[in-house]
Amino acid sequence: MPIEIYVTFPNRLEAEKITNQLLKNRLVACATFFPITSRYWWQGKLSRSKEIAAFLITTNKNWLKTKTEIKKMHSYQVPCIKKIKFEANKEYENWVKDVTK
């Protein structure tokens, strides 16, 4: 079953650098980026920042390895890495399985 991994990054450069590595290693099938504004508590203060959100498509079997690789390369002390299960048309699910390890 495919999964979507939602990750936020401080900028487009870091998002693309990490995602390109995941794509080259065939841990993810594809990535989609969106500019976002985030509001959150950090070190006792309410914060706001411009970020890049990425939706990465992969398989459930790649979840742990992909999460580990993102953590290794990510610049945030506490990166947002969320696993989202979804259902899709069979052709798309098969494509995700075919292009990932």
PyMOL commands that place a pseudoatom at each C-alpha (Angstrom):
pseudoatom trace, name=CA, resn=MET, resi=1, chain=A, elem=C, hetatm=0, pos=[0.000, 0.000, 0.000]
pseudoatom trace, name=CA, resn=PRO, resi=2, chain=A, elem=C, hetatm=0, pos=[1.369, 3.449, -0.841]
pseudoatom trace, name=CA, resn=ILE, resi=3, chain=A, elem=C, hetatm=0, pos=[1.860, 6.132, 1.769]
pseudoatom trace, name=CA, resn=GLU, resi=4, chain=A, elem=C, hetatm=0, pos=[2.405, 9.856, 1.629]
pseudoatom trace, name=CA, resn=ILE, resi=5, chain=A, elem=C, hetatm=0, pos=[5.066, 11.443, 3.810]
pseudoatom trace, name=CA, resn=TYR, resi=6, chain=A, elem=C, hetatm=0, pos=[4.508, 15.084, 4.696]
pseudoatom trace, name=CA, resn=VAL, resi=7, chain=A, elem=C, hetatm=0, pos=[7.694, 16.995, 5.559]
pseudoatom trace, name=CA, resn=THR, resi=8, chain=A, elem=C, hetatm=0, pos=[8.356, 20.686, 6.160]
pseudoatom trace, name=CA, resn=PHE, resi=9, chain=A, elem=C, hetatm=0, pos=[11.657, 22.315, 5.217]
pseudoatom trace, name=CA, resn=PRO, resi=10, chain=A, elem=C, hetatm=0, pos=[13.174, 25.750, 5.924]
pseudoatom trace, name=CA, resn=ASN, resi=11, chain=A, elem=C, hetatm=0, pos=[13.644, 26.473, 2.200]
pseudoatom trace, name=CA, resn=ARG, resi=12, chain=A, elem=C, hetatm=0, pos=[13.322, 25.093, -1.324]
pseudoatom trace, name=CA, resn=LEU, resi=13, chain=A, elem=C, hetatm=0, pos=[17.038, 24.308, -1.623]
pseudoatom trace, name=CA, resn=GLU, resi=14, chain=A, elem=C, hetatm=0, pos=[17.011, 21.934, 1.350]
pseudoatom trace, name=CA, resn=ALA, resi=15, chain=A, elem=C, hetatm=0, pos=[13.698, 20.393, 0.271]
pseudoatom trace, name=CA, resn=GLU, resi=16, chain=A, elem=C, hetatm=0, pos=[15.057, 19.609, -3.189]
pseudoatom trace, name=CA, resn=LYS, resi=17, chain=A, elem=C, hetatm=0, pos=[18.449, 18.412, -1.932]
pseudoatom trace, name=CA, resn=ILE, resi=18, chain=A, elem=C, hetatm=0, pos=[16.926, 15.877, 0.466]
pseudoatom trace, name=CA, resn=THR, resi=19, chain=A, elem=C, hetatm=0, pos=[14.177, 14.834, -1.921]
pseudoatom trace, name=CA, resn=ASN, resi=20, chain=A, elem=C, hetatm=0, pos=[16.624, 14.349, -4.800]
pseudoatom trace, name=CA, resn=GLN, resi=21, chain=A, elem=C, hetatm=0, pos=[18.665, 11.991, -2.613]
pseudoatom trace, name=CA, resn=LEU, resi=22, chain=A, elem=C, hetatm=0, pos=[15.535, 10.021, -1.699]
pseudoatom trace, name=CA, resn=LEU, resi=23, chain=A, elem=C, hetatm=0, pos=[14.556, 9.825, -5.380]
pseudoatom trace, name=CA, resn=LYS, resi=24, chain=A, elem=C, hetatm=0, pos=[18.039, 8.708, -6.469]
pseudoatom trace, name=CA, resn=ASN, resi=25, chain=A, elem=C, hetatm=0, pos=[17.970, 5.969, -3.825]
pseudoatom trace, name=CA, resn=ARG, resi=26, chain=A, elem=C, hetatm=0, pos=[14.465, 4.990, -5.022]
pseudoatom trace, name=CA, resn=LEU, resi=27, chain=A, elem=C, hetatm=0, pos=[13.033, 5.413, -1.544]
pseudoatom trace, name=CA, resn=VAL, resi=28, chain=A, elem=C, hetatm=0, pos=[10.286, 7.668, -2.911]
pseudoatom trace, name=CA, resn=ALA, resi=29, chain=A, elem=C, hetatm=0, pos=[8.450, 7.670, -6.221]
pseudoatom trace, name=CA, resn=CYS, resi=30, chain=A, elem=C, hetatm=0, pos=[7.791, 11.399, -6.460]
pseudoatom trace, name=CA, resn=ALA, resi=31, chain=A, elem=C, hetatm=0, pos=[7.632, 14.678, -4.541]
pseudoatom trace, name=CA, resn=THR, resi=32, chain=A, elem=C, hetatm=0, pos=[5.394, 17.724, -4.655]
pseudoatom trace, name=CA, resn=PHE, resi=33, chain=A, elem=C, hetatm=0, pos=[6.371, 21.068, -3.064]
pseudoatom trace, name=CA, resn=PHE, resi=34, chain=A, elem=C, hetatm=0, pos=[4.250, 23.927, -1.730]
pseudoatom trace, name=CA, resn=PRO, resi=35, chain=A, elem=C, hetatm=0, pos=[5.285, 27.215, -0.098]
pseudoatom trace, name=CA, resn=ILE, resi=36, chain=A, elem=C, hetatm=0, pos=[3.585, 27.587, 3.298]
pseudoatom trace, name=CA, resn=THR, resi=37, chain=A, elem=C, hetatm=0, pos=[3.528, 29.857, 6.325]
pseudoatom trace, name=CA, resn=SER, resi=38, chain=A, elem=C, hetatm=0, pos=[3.738, 28.020, 9.638]
pseudoatom trace, name=CA, resn=ARG, resi=39, chain=A, elem=C, hetatm=0, pos=[2.794, 29.124, 13.141]
pseudoatom trace, name=CA, resn=TYR, resi=40, chain=A, elem=C, hetatm=0, pos=[4.080, 27.059, 16.066]
pseudoatom trace, name=CA, resn=TRP, resi=41, chain=A, elem=C, hetatm=0, pos=[5.487, 27.071, 19.571]
pseudoatom trace, name=CA, resn=TRP, resi=42, chain=A, elem=C, hetatm=0, pos=[9.289, 26.841, 19.717]
pseudoatom trace, name=CA, resn=GLN, resi=43, chain=A, elem=C, hetatm=0, pos=[11.450, 27.254, 22.819]
pseudoatom trace, name=CA, resn=GLY, resi=44, chain=A, elem=C, hetatm=0, pos=[8.619, 28.858, 24.773]
pseudoatom trace, name=CA, resn=LYS, resi=45, chain=A, elem=C, hetatm=0, pos=[7.724, 31.420, 22.108]
pseudoatom trace, name=CA, resn=LEU, resi=46, chain=A, elem=C, hetatm=0, pos=[5.046, 31.605, 19.461]
pseudoatom trace, name=CA, resn=SER, resi=47, chain=A, elem=C, hetatm=0, pos=[6.891, 31.568, 16.132]
pseudoatom trace, name=CA, resn=ARG, resi=48, chain=A, elem=C, hetatm=0, pos=[6.108, 32.127, 12.481]
pseudoatom trace, name=CA, resn=SER, resi=49, chain=A, elem=C, hetatm=0, pos=[8.144, 31.148, 9.443]
pseudoatom trace, name=CA, resn=LYS, resi=50, chain=A, elem=C, hetatm=0, pos=[7.967, 30.673, 5.711]
pseudoatom trace, name=CA, resn=GLU, resi=51, chain=A, elem=C, hetatm=0, pos=[8.626, 27.045, 4.850]
pseudoatom trace, name=CA, resn=ILE, resi=52, chain=A, elem=C, hetatm=0, pos=[8.353, 24.527, 2.054]
pseudoatom trace, name=CA, resn=ALA, resi=53, chain=A, elem=C, hetatm=0, pos=[5.998, 21.592, 2.556]
pseudoatom trace, name=CA, resn=ALA, resi=54, chain=A, elem=C, hetatm=0, pos=[6.714, 18.422, 0.632]
pseudoatom trace, name=CA, resn=PHE, resi=55, chain=A, elem=C, hetatm=0, pos=[4.449, 15.477, -0.059]
pseudoatom trace, name=CA, resn=LEU, resi=56, chain=A, elem=C, hetatm=0, pos=[6.554, 12.402, -0.792]
pseudoatom trace, name=CA, resn=ILE, resi=57, chain=A, elem=C, hetatm=0, pos=[4.951, 9.259, -2.209]
pseudoatom trace, name=CA, resn=THR, resi=58, chain=A, elem=C, hetatm=0, pos=[6.401, 5.864, -1.346]
pseudoatom trace, name=CA, resn=THR, resi=59, chain=A, elem=C, hetatm=0, pos=[5.429, 2.447, -0.001]
pseudoatom trace, name=CA, resn=ASN, resi=60, chain=A, elem=C, hetatm=0, pos=[4.796, 1.493, 3.595]
pseudoatom trace, name=CA, resn=LYS, resi=61, chain=A, elem=C, hetatm=0, pos=[7.847, -0.789, 3.537]
pseudoatom trace, name=CA, resn=ASN, resi=62, chain=A, elem=C, hetatm=0, pos=[10.050, 2.270, 2.847]
pseudoatom trace, name=CA, resn=TRP, resi=63, chain=A, elem=C, hetatm=0, pos=[8.628, 4.362, 5.711]
pseudoatom trace, name=CA, resn=LEU, resi=64, chain=A, elem=C, hetatm=0, pos=[11.280, 3.696, 8.374]
pseudoatom trace, name=CA, resn=LYS, resi=65, chain=A, elem=C, hetatm=0, pos=[14.266, 3.980, 6.032]
pseudoatom trace, name=CA, resn=THR, resi=66, chain=A, elem=C, hetatm=0, pos=[12.887, 7.146, 4.406]
pseudoatom trace, name=CA, resn=LYS, resi=67, chain=A, elem=C, hetatm=0, pos=[12.151, 8.734, 7.787]
pseudoatom trace, name=CA, resn=THR, resi=68, chain=A, elem=C, hetatm=0, pos=[15.670, 7.878, 8.997]
pseudoatom trace, name=CA, resn=GLU, resi=69, chain=A, elem=C, hetatm=0, pos=[17.288, 9.358, 5.877]
pseudoatom trace, name=CA, resn=ILE, resi=70, chain=A, elem=C, hetatm=0, pos=[15.263, 12.575, 6.161]
pseudoatom trace, name=CA, resn=LYS, resi=71, chain=A, elem=C, hetatm=0, pos=[16.257, 12.958, 9.832]
pseudoatom trace, name=CA, resn=LYS, resi=72, chain=A, elem=C, hetatm=0, pos=[19.960, 12.494, 8.953]
pseudoatom trace, name=CA, resn=MET, resi=73, chain=A, elem=C, hetatm=0, pos=[19.922, 15.250, 6.317]
pseudoatom trace, name=CA, resn=HIS, resi=74, chain=A, elem=C, hetatm=0, pos=[17.350, 17.684, 7.748]
pseudoatom trace, name=CA, resn=SER, resi=75, chain=A, elem=C, hetatm=0, pos=[18.556, 20.916, 9.358]
pseudoatom trace, name=CA, resn=TYR, resi=76, chain=A, elem=C, hetatm=0, pos=[15.702, 21.210, 11.879]
pseudoatom trace, name=CA, resn=GLN, resi=77, chain=A, elem=C, hetatm=0, pos=[16.302, 19.998, 15.405]
pseudoatom trace, name=CA, resn=VAL, resi=78, chain=A, elem=C, hetatm=0, pos=[12.745, 18.601, 15.397]
pseudoatom trace, name=CA, resn=PRO, resi=79, chain=A, elem=C, hetatm=0, pos=[11.649, 18.038, 11.785]
pseudoatom trace, name=CA, resn=CYS, resi=80, chain=A, elem=C, hetatm=0, pos=[8.001, 17.410, 10.922]
pseudoatom trace, name=CA, resn=ILE, resi=81, chain=A, elem=C, hetatm=0, pos=[7.847, 13.999, 9.230]
pseudoatom trace, name=CA, resn=LYS, resi=82, chain=A, elem=C, hetatm=0, pos=[4.304, 12.599, 9.041]
pseudoatom trace, name=CA, resn=LYS, resi=83, chain=A, elem=C, hetatm=0, pos=[3.138, 9.327, 7.531]
pseudoatom trace, name=CA, resn=ILE, resi=84, chain=A, elem=C, hetatm=0, pos=[-0.251, 9.447, 5.809]
pseudoatom trace, name=CA, resn=LYS, resi=85, chain=A, elem=C, hetatm=0, pos=[-1.924, 6.290, 4.536]
pseudoatom trace, name=CA, resn=PHE, resi=86, chain=A, elem=C, hetatm=0, pos=[-4.109, 6.628, 1.459]
pseudoatom trace, name=CA, resn=GLU, resi=87, chain=A, elem=C, hetatm=0, pos=[-5.840, 4.651, -1.246]
pseudoatom trace, name=CA, resn=ALA, resi=88, chain=A, elem=C, hetatm=0, pos=[-5.419, 5.438, -4.922]
pseudoatom trace, name=CA, resn=ASN, resi=89, chain=A, elem=C, hetatm=0, pos=[-6.332, 4.001, -8.282]
pseudoatom trace, name=CA, resn=LYS, resi=90, chain=A, elem=C, hetatm=0, pos=[-4.662, 0.640, -8.885]
pseudoatom trace, name=CA, resn=GLU, resi=91, chain=A, elem=C, hetatm=0, pos=[-2.476, 1.933, -11.740]
pseudoatom trace, name=CA, resn=TYR, resi=92, chain=A, elem=C, hetatm=0, pos=[-1.000, 4.649, -9.521]
pseudoatom trace, name=CA, resn=GLU, resi=93, chain=A, elem=C, hetatm=0, pos=[-0.407, 2.230, -6.649]
pseudoatom trace, name=CA, resn=ASN, resi=94, chain=A, elem=C, hetatm=0, pos=[1.339, -0.168, -9.045]
pseudoatom trace, name=CA, resn=TRP, resi=95, chain=A, elem=C, hetatm=0, pos=[3.518, 2.650, -10.421]
pseudoatom trace, name=CA, resn=VAL, resi=96, chain=A, elem=C, hetatm=0, pos=[4.618, 3.609, -6.885]
pseudoatom trace, name=CA, resn=LYS, resi=97, chain=A, elem=C, hetatm=0, pos=[5.549, -0.005, -6.169]
pseudoatom trace, name=CA, resn=ASP, resi=98, chain=A, elem=C, hetatm=0, pos=[7.396, -0.335, -9.493]
pseudoatom trace, name=CA, resn=VAL, resi=99, chain=A, elem=C, hetatm=0, pos=[9.612, 2.733, -9.132]
pseudoatom trace, name=CA, resn=THR, resi=100, chain=A, elem=C, hetatm=0, pos=[10.604, 2.332, -5.484]
pseudoatom trace, name=CA, resn=LYS, resi=101, chain=A, elem=C, hetatm=0, pos=[12.850, -0.335, -3.955]
for i in range(1, 101): cmd.bond("trace and resi %d" % i, "trace and resi %d" % (i + 1))
show_as sticks, trace
zoom trace
